[in-house]
Amino acid sequence: MILTDSLLDFFLETRKHTEEICAPLEIEDYVVQPIEDVSPPKWHLGHTTWFFEEFILKPHAENYQLFNDDFAFVFNSYYESVGKRVVRSNRGNLSRPAVKKVYNYREYVTRAVKELFEKEQHQNLYPLLEIGIHHEKQHQELLLTDIKFILGNNPLLPPYQKDFNCHQPENHLQEWIAVDEGIYEIGHNGNGFAYDNEEGRHKVYLQPFIISNKLVTNHDFIEFIEADGYKKFELWHAEGWDWVKREEITAPLYWHFIEGEWHHYTLQGLVKVDPNAPVTHVSYYEAFAFAQWKDCRLPTEFEWEAAQSKFSWGKRWEWTESAYLPYPNYQKAAGALGEYNGKFMVNQKVLRGGSTATPQKHTRPTYRNFFQPPLRWQFTGFRLAR
């Protein structure tokens, strides 16, 4: 566990960074919710604040006065045990509270947390504070991806920041890395922060395999498109093929074919697709179909973790072939925090690595992200295995 001074500094640094992410926004951007999966920036600002108020200040700060009695209802996300909440799809209807009031709420709670930990050595609260910090870091990445979806669905395709480049190529040559068969230890080793879904370190037996040292690139994916990959049912899972037809999918999210060339919306605005950059904003369905087309497959999360020290990672969340399931002897935390990971262990795929939108100090080789197979608004990509 981090010592209290550095943990408090980490908290304050994290709170500041969330607001820096929102600094380029116009006031009108704060409330937009184009789809249910995307939350308005104002809601993220309030929800991450409510987390500290609900789990640290209310039960542990003597004589703490709530900033607003309605904010628990407005900014609770999915914690059934905490109380009623605004339906997720209605977050975009929250024209009130005003953005200014939400920032006042952030300042109020940040100050109260700072005062609480400056007054006494609350060692028993350090784990709560640390999970709150990393919870906010998760929402920092969601903020960027949600802002991108909001602006990327604006007919004017306005840039978020002209110098925000999330599409840098991997400059090394593509090679296949051989991994021997054997028994490998998987899961968090107990050093540093981890979520409960990473715990339960255990051994797995792996058959020999090879894995690419590079992510699949835009050039690779354009070849898939030009080979009619989206039209060949035999490459797809039945559910994925139904999704392609129903949603009329013909390219990764944000891609536009303009005057004979592929462009895509980025946080810098609409630009030509860099063929050498890793493909992003693809679903598990698309990753699987591409791998089938290449006579390859996706690595399992265990293969990815066993091999990750042999390649660079962190530019894209990488789809794996693993269902999101508990590790052996997994134990949910008591109370509301037990809702954080365990109740989502169904109908989802594991992603590994992190992305260019993942904040600093928030990724590690054992991190297990998870999404439903059709989702692609995050910075998702993939590498191949055989």
Buried (B, 14 or more C-beta within 10 A) or exposed (E): EBEBEEBBEBBBEBBEBBEEBBEBBEEEBBBBBBEEBBBBBBBBBBBBBBBBBBBBBEEEBEEBEBBBEEBBBBBBBEBEEBEEBBEBEEBBEBEEBBBEBBBBBBBBBBEBBBEBBEEEEBEEBBEBBBBBBBBBBBBBBBBBBBBBBBBBBEEEBBBBEEEBBBBEBBEEEBEEEEBEEEEBEBBBEEEEBBBBBBBBBEEBEBEEBBBBBBBBBBBBBBBBBEEEBBEBEEBBBEEBBEBBEEEEBEBBBBBEEEEEEBBBBBBBBBEEBBBEBBBBBBBBBBBBBBBBBBEBBBBBBBBBBBBBEEBEBEBBBBBBBBBBBBBEEBEBBEEBBBBBBBEBBEEBBBBBBBBBBBBEBBBBBBBBBBBEBBBBBBBBBBBBBE
